[in-house]
Structures are given as C-alpha cells and as structure tokens.
Amino acid sequence: MTDSSRDKGRILVVDDEASARSGLEKLLRQEGYTVRVEADGAAGLRAADEFAPDVVVTDLRMPQMDGMELLTRLREQDRGVPVIVATAFGEVASAVAAMRAGADDYLMKPIDIDGLVLAIERAVERRSLRTEAENLRRQLREHDGSGLRGLLGTSPAMQKVYRMAQQVAGSRATVLLTGESGTGKGELARTIHALGPRAQEPFIALHCAALAESLLESELFGHEKGAFTGADRKRLGRFEQAHRGTLFLDEIGEITPAMQVKLLRVLQERAFERVGGGETIKVDVRLIAATNRDLAKEVREGRFREDLYYRLNVVHVELPPLRLRGRDSLLLAEYFLRRFVEENHSSVTGFSESARAKLTRHTWPGNVRELENAVERAVVLCDGDEITAEHLPFEGASDVQGGVRIPGSTMAEIEQHAILSTLDAVQGSTARAAEILDISVRTIQYRLHTYGRR
C-alpha cells in the first residue's frame, strides 16, 4: 500500500489540449487526488468558485482567457489557492513572468508527473503554513485582551492549565506548580495572581535555589538591626512585603531541612519572627510554590518533609514541556517576535516558511525559555524582512536523529526519525528505504527536501 490510497486533496487542471487534460486527470487520480479539468481560463475561473480546489494547475498558452489572465484574476479576487503554471519548453521568460504575478511554481511541458506531484505537495504545505500563520496571529490578538496573555497556547495540555488557573485564582489555597525548567511556572504564578481578588496587591517572587540558607531566612522573614554582621538596619522580608498579596517561591525543592521546618510553621500559623527579633508578625499571604523536582519522590527518599509537601500541594498544576504542546511553539514564536521587534525597533515582519518548519521540528529541551532566547537572537541578527531558518541557532533536523521520546514526540518527529534512520541503514538508497517503510520514493524525496537534506 502506498500513500496514494487516500484522497489527498482537490486539483483543478486547466489546459486547452484534450490529451493533456485527460492524461493529467488519470495520473493525478491514481496518485489519490480528486481532479476537475477545464479547457480554458474562463471555465477554470468559474470552476474555482464551484470546486474550491486546493491547487490549480494551468497551461499558460490557451485561447480566450489564457493562464496568465486566469492567474491574475485569481489573485485579484484575493484567492490564496496555489497556482502551478505549465509552459512550453524554452519559454522561461513566460514562467518567470507568471512567478512574478503570483504563481507558486512552474513546470515545463511535457509535464513529468513526479515533478508535478512534488510541486503540488510543496504548494499545499506552503498554503497550510500561511493559513496557520494567520490563525496564530488571530489567536495572539485574542490573547492580548485576556489575563492569560503570558501563557499562550492552544494545545489540550495548555487548555487544561488555563482551566486550573482560572479555577484556583479566586481562592487563597496554596498552589504547587511543577514542570521542567523553562516551561513558564513563573508566568503561571503571575497569571493566577492577576486573575484573583489580590490582583491589586503585591506579587513578590523569590528564587530559593539562588541563596544560601542564612541569606534565604533573612530574605523570607526579614531581620532586625544588628541581627548579624552587616545588618545595619531593619529589613522587611518577602512575607511582609507580600502582605495581602501573593508570595511566589520558585525552586522550593532546593531548600534545606531546617528551612523546611521554618516554612512549615509559617504556613500553619501564618506568623513568624524576623531574624534577631522576638516580635511575632502575622501576615495574610497567598503562597504559590514551584519546582522542577519530583517532590513526592523527594519525600519518599527522605529529602523533603512530608507534612510540608502536603501543605504546599493543596492544588497541584503541572506545566507541560514545549515538546508536548504541538504547534504552540509557533504561537509563542509569533508572540516573542512581536515583543522583540518592538523592543529593538526592528523592521522584521515575520518568519519564513523554512523558519516555521524548523521551529516546528525542534524538540525544545530548554522549553519556552529556549524559544524566547532563540527568537530574540534571530530578531537581533536578521538584516532582512523575514527570519529564515539560518537565523535560528539550533539544528532542527538533527533533534530526532538520535532517537525519539514516546510520549514526548510528535508524529512528524517520529516519521522523520524513521525515514532518516532507515536511509542510514540502507546507505542512502531511497528505493530500498521506500520499500521498507511502505511509502513512495517521491514521498521520501519530498520529506528530505523539507528536512533540508539531500
């Protein structure tokens, strides 16, 4: 079985030669396409309304309305349908003129069916990328007016996160955020705060792993003047600074056993003493904690207090890694692009199709933080209107060569790994690889083209 066994889309063929029309119709049907044929441009234009083709294949030289006029009329009507033009051998100037007028590709007659199918697949993919880009821009506009604009994404995993954030925002329950580094736990904490009744009160954040135990205690609870060498004045800690608001403790899994005991007391009693002081200070603080550790495992292995774990884990929200979020990487890339273009007063208008493909294929081990840095670098280095694949610092195609994660990999990544690994095993023979994978040689060639391989 080959990939021609299913309907691949609708193709409109416009050619005044009856033999060319019937030949292309038969061959394209065999390839799995639904085909409609017309004998001139005027009929082709009417068919474009009725048939709604995915691709138009038109001869340039025809009586009455020729292929160039058909192309022009389609573009005047703002139709985004890809158009592939066919011209007589040697008439390169006509093909170039058609490309300038908006054609997606051109072929010389007599048309090679393999070349035509490859051109159709490329055109369909380009149209899909353009449509996706428009959808992403629309989603960005919608998110800009919401309290979740810092956590963009349409994947099911992120929709679950949104629902949880909205549900817990109105309460004062302690929330534990988990997930890999760079997944946006800090953004989620700020979002929960912004959506709740404490939104107008302080949001105070502290990175627990960045401080030694003695400094962390002072940062959390404050200190009195003279409490230790260098304490030349009284200082309010983060708990007092966050009174009536939200305190976000990042990397909570890194604190020492002694600090765990002190933090547990504050959560139980909502009170503490400053370092070097005896006055008991009561606070009203909503606590959100985050970690990239498995705290349940840390409890089992004796490195984290069980009672503190249950105090923190009243509501648990896990952020998915970017590799499990499908096309969210493109939506986030558009968001970061807009931000960095504005910050850098850049003339960049968007991503090229090659850049979008590379963004989609990358597995993002550094998650959203890695994507943000990649887009910022690309904006700074880009000296044209579009960011291309060359402006992105990672190797998109090599990400899955060494193996894929299941779960954790998209079907596109699994397919890429299968094709590249099989080609390696058969010393690059596309015919042998096609036989093993039960797909056509042309499919392998097209996939290699999208991977940037030869």
N, C-alpha and C positions, 0 to 999 in steps of 0.2 A: 504494500500500500504506500502511495506517495501522498504529498500534501495537496495534490490536485483533486482529492476525493471529496472536498467540501467547497461550498460557494465562497469564493474569495472576494467578491465584490462585483459592481456593475461597470461595464466598459461600453462606451459609445464609440463606434467606428464610423468615420465619415470619409468616404472615398468614392469618386465617380467611376472607378473601374470595378465592374461586377465581379471579376475573378479575384481581385484583391479583397473586396468586401467578404465574399463567401469563404475565401481561404483563411482570412484572419478570424472570422466568426467561428469556423470549425476548430481552428487550432486553439483559440482562447477558451472556447467551451471545454475542450479537452483538458486545459490547464485548471479548470474549476471556476471560471468566471461566467457571470450572466452577461450576455452580449446583445446589443442592439446595433443594427447597421443602417446607415442612411447614405444617399447618393450625392448630396450637395450640402453646402453650408447652411442654406435657409432651412432645409429639413432638419439638419443637425441642431440648429438653434431651437427649433420647436421641440425636438426630442429632449434637449437638455432640460426643458421645463417639465415634460411629462415623465421622463425616465429617471431623472435625478442621478446621473452617472457619478461614479467615484473617480473615473478618469475618462477624458476624451482623447481619442487617437484620430488625428485628421490629416489628410493629404493637403499639401499647400496649393497645388495646381488643380483647380476644378472650375467648371463653367458656372455661370451665375455668381453665387457667393462663394469665393474661394476660402482656403483655410486661414489665410491671414485676416480676412474680414471676420470670419467666424470667431477667431481668437480675440480680435479687437472688440467685437460685440459682447462676448462673454465677459471680458474684463470691464467694459463699460457698465455692464449690469452688476458689477461687483461680485461676480461669482468666483468663489475660491476653488472651483473644481480644477484639478491639474490637467494641463493640456500638453500632449506629446505630438509633435508635428513630424510628418514624413515628407521628404523631398527627394527629387531625383539625384542620383549620384553625381557629384561635381558641383551641385548648386549650394555651396557652402554659404554664400552671401545671403541667400534666402533664409537658410536655417538660422544664421546669426541675427538677421532682422526679426525673425519670429521670437527668438530668445529675448531680444531687447523689448519686444512688445508684450512679453509676459508668459511665453511658453516655458514649461518646466523642463523639457528635454526635446531632443530631435534625433531622428534616425534616417539613414539613407535607404532608398529603395534599390532592390527588393529587400523587404524588411526581414531580418533574422528574428525568428520567434523567441529564441533565448534572450536576445538583446532587448526585445520589446517587453517581455515579462519582467526582466530585471529593471527596465526603465519604469514600468508600471508600479512595481514594488517600491522603488525609491520615491516615486511621486506620491504614492499613498502614505508612506511613512512621513514625508515632509508635510503633507497636509495634516496628518494626525498630530505632528509636533506643533504646527501653527494653531490648530484648534485647542490643543492642550494649553498652549501659552495664553490664549485668550481666556480660557476657563480659569487659569491660575490668577490672571490679572483681576478678573471679576471677583474671585474669592478674596483676593487681597483687599479690594475696595470694601467688600462686605465686612471683613475682619477689622478694618481700620476703625469702624464705629463701635466695636464691641470691647468688653473688658478682657477678652482673651486674645488680643492682638499680638501679645508676646509669645503665644503658643500656637502658631499656625499649623494646620494640618487637616486633611480630610479623611485620613485612614481610619478604619474601625478602631484601632488601638488608641488613637488620639481622641476620637469621639467619646470613648469610654472615660478618658482622663477629663475631658471637658465636663461631662455629666457629674463626675465625682467632685470636681472643683466647685461647681455651682451648688451642689447639694450640701457640701460641708462649709461653704463660705459663711453662711448665716449663723453658724453655731460657734461656741467657744472651745469645742473639742480639740484636743491636741492631735496633730496630723503628722504621720511619719511618711516622708517621701523617699522612695528607693528607686534605684536605676543606675546604669553605668555613668561614668564621668562624662560630662558634656551633653547630657540629654535634656537639660533645661529645668533642673529641680529648683534653682533659684528663681527662674521666671515663674514657675508654677506657684511658688510660695508667695511671690508678689501679687500674682493674679488672685489667689484665694483671699489675700488681704484686701485687695482693691474691690472685690465683689461683695465683701461683707460689711456689716454695720460699723466696723472700726476703720473704714477706708480713709477717714479724715484725721485719724490719729497716727502716731509714728509707726513706721515699719523699720525695725532695727535688725541688721544682719551681722552675724559673727561666724568666721571660718575657724572652727575649733582646732583643726589639724595644724594651723599656722602658728600656734602659740604653745610655749612650754606650760606646764601645769601651774606654776606660780603666777605667771602672767595671765593665764586663762581665768583663774579665780578672780584676779583683780578686774579683768575685763567684764566678767559676768556680774560680779557683785559690788564692784567699786572698792575704794579704800579710803581710810581716814588719813589726815595729815600725819606724817611720822610713822605710818604703819610699817614701812620698810625703807631701806636706804634709797633716797631719790624721791620719796613720796613727800614733796614739799607743799602739797595742798590736797584738800579733799577732792575725790573724783567720784562721780556717779557711774555705776556700772550699767551694762546693757539692759538688765532687768528694769532698773529705774528709768532709763531712757525710753523704754518701750511701754511704760505705764499707760494703760487703757488702749494700747495698740497691739502690735504683733512682734514677737521676737523669733527670728529665724536662725536656728543653729545648724550650720552646714557641717558635714562630716562628723556627725555626732558619734559615730562608731570609733573615732580615734581618741576619745577622752579616757583618762586613766581611771582605775577603780576608785581612787579617793575622790575624784571629781564626780564620778557617777553617784556616789553616796550623797554629796552635797547637792547635786542637781535633783536627785530624787526627793530630798527634803523640801526643796522649793516647790516642786510640783505637788507635793502632798499638802503643804501648809500655806502655799502662796506667800511665804515670808522668808527672810534671810537677814544676815548681818553683813555689813561691809567688812572688808579685811582690816583688822586693827580696831574695830569698833564693837560696841556692845548693844547698840540700839537695834531692836527688831523692826524691820521695814516690811510693810505689806504692800503688795503690788497686784494689779489686775492686768495680767498679760496673757494673750493667746499665743501658745507656743507651737511652732512648726519646726520639725527637725528633718534632716536629710542625711542620707548615707549611700555610698555605693557598695557597702559591705552587706553580707547576709547576716543580719543581726540575730535571727533565730539560730543560725549555726554558731555565731559567737557566744550565744547564751549556752548552747549545748556543750561547747568546749571550754566554758568557764571564763571567758574573757569579757563578758558583758553581763551585768546584773539582770536577772530575770524580772525582778519587780520593777526596775526602771524601764525595761523593754516593754512591759505591758502598760506602763504609764504613758510611754511615748506612742505606742501602737494602738491608740484608740480608733483612729481612722487611718488606713493604710492605702496609699496611692502609689502605684508603680508606673514610672515613665518608661515607655518602650524605647529601645535603641533605634537610631535612624534607619538601620538596615531592615527593620521590620515594619517600616512605615510607608512602603511603596513609593508613590510619586510625591510624597510630602517634601522630598529633597528639592524638587523643582519649585514648589510653592515657597519654601523657605529661601531658596536662592533668589527668587524674584524679590522677596521682601528685603533681604540683605542688600541686593543690588540697588534698590531704590534708596535705601538709607545711606549707603556709601557713596553713591553718585552725588547725593545732596551734600554730604559732608565734605567731599573732595572737589566739589564744583566741576564734576566730570561731564563729558559730552557722551558717555556711553549710554546707549539706548536699550540694550538687551543682550541676550545670549544667542549665539549662532546655533544652528541645528546640531553641529558636531559637539558643541559645548553641552547642550542639553542631553545628548546621548551619553556623554562622558559622566555628567552629573548623575544620571540615572543608573549607570552601570557600577559606579563606585560603591563600596560597601561601608564607608564612613566609620572606621574604627574609633575615630575621635568624636563621632556623633555631631550634634548641631554645632558645637564649638569649632570643630574642624571645618565644617561647611562655611561658617561665618568667616573664619580666617581665610579660607580659600577664595571666597568672593571678594573680600576686602583687598587681598593681594592682586586679584585679577583686575579689579577696577583701577588700582594704582598703576599697574603695568600696561594696561590696554591703551594704545595710542590711536585707536580707531573708534568706529561707532558700535561695534559688537565685540563681546568677549567670545573668543574662539577656544577650541579645545587646548590649543597651545598655551593659553594664558592660565590654565588650571594646573596646579603644581603636582598633582598625583597621577599615577599610571592607572587609568581606568580599566584597560583591558587585562592587566596582569592581576587584578584583585582576586579573580576567581580561579586563576590557573592552578594555584597550589591546592585547591580543594574548596568545597562549598559547605556552608553550615546549614543543617536541617534540624529544627527550624532555624531560620535566620537568613535564607537566601530567596530571592525572587525566582520565578520560573525563567525569566530572561537570563539570570546569572547561572542557573542550573544548566540551561541549554548551551550557554557559552562555554561553560566548563566541559560539557560533554563533547561539543564539537572540537574545541582546541585540544583536549586530551586525546580524542580519537585520532585526529590528524597527526599528533606527535607519535602515536603508536604505529601509524601506517606510513611514517616517513613523508608526510605531506600529501599523500595521494587522495585527492578529493573524491575520485571514483570509488576507491575502497572504503573511505570514510562514509560516503553516502550509502553504500551497501550495508555497512554495519549498523548505521543509525536509522536506516529505512526512510531516508528523505532524498530529495533530488540533489544532484550535483549543483544545480543552479541555486538552490536554497543555501547550500554551504558557501558558494561563492559570494552570494549577497550578504550573508551573515559576516563573512570575513571582511567585506567592504565596510560594514557598519562598525566592526571592531577595530578598524584601522589596520588590518593585517593584509598581507599578500599571500 
